[in-house]
Amino acid sequence: MVAASSPLTVGPGLTAQLDVDGARAVLRLQGEVDLAVADALEQLVADVTSFATKVDLDLGGVSFIDPRGARVLVSVTPDDGAVVI
């Protein structure tokens, strides 16, 4: 069974939709990944990985990523494949 959340406001200009199916989660981002939301996005992914063993980040709705946003996306995708973009 897939449980879907209402859109979550990550920060100014960025929302996320979380769909959970057992131990797998899909986090769909919509908006801009930049300095203004970097820390909140990093915390959100950490929160999701606390209950999901596999997290897919869907960036299809992202219209802009600045260098700080890119750094956060790289930092939340460990080599073990638990989080993938």
N, C-alpha and C positions, 0 to 999 in steps of 0.2 A: 504494500500500500504506500502510495506517495502522499506525503503531507506537504502542502505548500503554505508558505507564509504570505502575509500581506507585504507589500513593498516596505522595506526598511530604509529609513533615511540614514545613510552612512555619514554624510556631511553635506556642506553646501555644494549642490550640483551633482551629487552621486546618490543613487538609490540602489538597493539590492533586493532581489527576490530569492528566497531560499526554498529549495525543494529537497525533501529528505525521503529516502527510500531505504529503510533499514540502516546499514552502516555507511551508505553512500549519500553524499549531498552534492547538489548542484547550486552554485551561487552565481546568479545572473546579475551582472552589473550594468547599470544604465546611467550614462552621464560622463563626467570627467574625473579621471584619476590624477590628482595633482597634490601639491604641497598641502592644500587646505584639508584634504581628506586622508592623507597618507597614514597618519597614526591610527585613526579610527578604522580604516580598512585593515590594517595589520592586526588590530585587536579583534575585529570581526572574524577574520580568518582563523585566528587562534581560538576564539570561542567555538567556531564550527568544528575545528579539528579536535576539540576536547570530547566530542561525542560521535564524530564520523571518522571512519578509518580511511575513507577515500573522498576527496573533495575535488570537484571539477569547477574551475573558474571560467564562466562564460563571459567573454569580453565583447560579444557581438553588439551590445548596446553602448559600448564605450566610444565616445566621439573624440576624446583627447587624452593623451597621457604625457605628463611632463617628466623630466628626469627623476624627480623624487618619487613620483608614482611608479615609474618603471623600476626603480630600486626596490620599492616595497613589493612589487609583483615578483621580482626575482628572489627576494628574501623569504617570501612565504611559500616558495615552491622547492621543498627539500629534494635532495637527490634520491630519496627512497620512493618517490612517486606518489606519496600520500596526497599531495596537492598538485594538480596539473592545470595548465591553461589550454 
